[in-house]
Amino acid sequence: MKYNTYLFDFDGTLVDSMPSYISVMLRILDENNIKYGKDVIKIITPLGYAGTAKYFREKLGLKLSEKEILSLMNKYAYEEYALRIPAKKNVVQTLKKLKDMGASLNVLTASPHSVLDVCLKRIGIYDLFTNVWSCDDFSTTKADVEIYNSSAVKIGKPIDEILFLDDNFNAVKTAVQSGIKVCGVYDASSHEYTDEIKNISHHYIKDFSELIEL
């Protein structure tokens, strides 16, 4: 096993949540008659809920306060994460195998703990992780190089000995710039960016079971 320390994204990487995430975010824009480009999901996915609320207000012109936007995001998302969103194929088995092999498993996601923790606990993998972090814990986003450096410091490993896994092109691009090793993960929501992600990642997997062979 080449890597012993892993840092996982959550949405679209560990769980099949991107359809729900997309519907929640676009629902807010649609309800308020806000126009947006086809790349809006690519842009907002690394930003976290707070960063997305700010983007909706400052870049797209949504007239609600950031507090009101966040309240809607959490309201619409909670039921999906608490009751319905499943782990992606082979995620649970692979994580358990890595844990049994002595690996350190950690999560870094844009999603808030209000949906992150309840989902990981429901699908039975929360206790496999040494650290479960939301971007909120760092007061920044995955579009900021420093979040990866800070994660490495907290984990206690040199950044180039950690493998970060994400399905989002912008997050992958920023992570590579930090010096962390990066494995792109296929997700249907980012299918059109597959080649871009492959081109800048150190590794790329389509099925989670492939992680064992890296």
N, C-alpha and C positions, 0 to 999 in steps of 0.2 A: 504494500500500500504506500504510494508515493506521498500522500498527504495524511496528516494526523489531526489537523485542525480545520474545521469547516465553518463558514459563515453563510447562512442561507437567507435569501429573500423568502417572502411568504406567499404573497399573491401571485399566482401564475407559475410559481416554482414548487412550493410544497403543496399548495391546495389549488383546486380548479375553481378559482373565485373570480377570474377576470370578467366573465360575462356578467356576474352580479355587480362587480365593482364598476364596470362600464355603465351598466344600466342605472345604477345609483347616481353616478356623477352626471350623466347626460340627462337624467330625469330632472335634476335641479335646473339645468340650463334650459331644457325644453319647457318646463313649467313657467319659466320667466321669459320665454321668447328670446333667448340669447342665441345668436348665431355663432358657430364655431367651425374650425377647419377639420379636415379628416385626420390630422395629426394630433388632435387635442389629447387623446389618451396617451400617446407616446410622450407628450410633454408633461402631463400632470402625474403620471404614475410614480416617478421618483420623488415627487414633492411632498408626499404625505397629505393628510387631510388639511392641516393648517396652511401648508404651502399652496395647496390647491384652492382653498378658500380665498387666499390672497390673490392668486392668479385670476380666479373668476372675477374678483372685484376690480383689480387694477388693469388687467389685460383684456378681459372680455366685457367689462362694464356692468356686471351684475350689481344691482342696487341694494341688495341685502347687506347687513353688517357681517363681518367675519364670524361673529358669534352665532348669528342666525343661520349662516351657511353650514357651519360645523354641526349645529344642532340637527339640521335636516340630514346631513351626511350620516351622522350616528344613528338617527332614527330609522332611516331607510335601510341602512346596512346591517344593523344589529340582528334582526330576525333571520336574514340570510346566513350570516356567519354562525349564529347560535343553533340553527336548526337544520340547515340544508347543505351548505357547501362541503364537498367531499375532498379528501386527500387525492392528489393526482396518482395515477397508476404507478405501483411499485414503490411509492415514497415510504410508506410505513415499514415495509419489509427491509428496504435498503437502509433506512436510518437505524433500525434495530440491529442490523448486521454490523454497521459501522460502529455503533456503540459497543457491541460485544467485542469488536476488534480493538477497543481502547481509544477510539477517536473522541475528540472534543467537538461537540455539536453546538452551534450557536445560531441565533436568528437576528437579522437586522431588516426591518421592514418599514415601509411608509405608513402602514395601517396602525391605528391607535390600539392601546391595550384593551379597550372596551370591546373590540371585536376579535383581536388577535388571540388573547388568552383563552376566551371562551371557546373559540374554534379549535385551537390546538388541544385543549383538554377534552373536548367532545370526541375528537377522532383518536385520542389516546396516545399522543406523542409529546405533550407538553413536558413531561418529566424526563424526556431523553436529552433535553437541552441544558447546557450549563448556564447560558445566558439567553434570555428572550427580550430583545430590544425593539422598541419602536423608535422611529426618528425623533419623536417627541422627547425621548430620554436624553437626546443630544442637542436639542433646541436647534436643529438644522435638518437638512434633507440629504437624500442620496445623490443629489446634484452637486454636493459639496465634497470635494476631495478629503477634507479633514475628518469626515465622519468615519471613513475607513481607517485612517490613522488612529483616531480615538478608540475605535473598536479593537484594533490590534493591541493598543496599550492596555485596555481593560482585560482583554483575553490573556495578555502576558506573553505573547509570541511575536517574533519579528514578522513584519507585515508580509514579507515575501515567502513566508512559510504557511500562510493561511490561504485556503481556497474559498473564494466568494462565488456564489452561484446566483444568477438572476436571469430573468427572461426579457427584461426591458433594455432596449438599445442604449438609451441615455444613461441609465444606471451603470451598465457594463462599461460604457465609454469613460465615465468619470472614475469608476473603480480601477480600471487599467492605469489611469493617470496617477493613481495613488501609490502604485507599486505592488498592490496585492495581486495574487494570482487569481485569474477569473475563468470561470466555466459558464459559458452561455447555456441556457436551458430553453428547449423548444416549448412554445405555447401557441395555441391557435390564434390568440389575440395579437401576437406579434409576428405572425407568419411572414408578412411582407418584408420584415426586417431581418429574416433569418441569415441571409448572406452577409449583411452588414455586421451582425453580431458575430458570426463565425470568423469574419476577417480580422476582428480586433481582439477576440478572446484567445486565451491560452488553450482552452479546451472547449468542446461543445458536445452536449448530450441531447438526444431526442427522447430517450426513455431513462427514467431515474436509475434503473438497474445498472446502466452503463457506468455509473459513478464508481462502483466497486473496482472496475478495471483500470481506472486512471492511475 
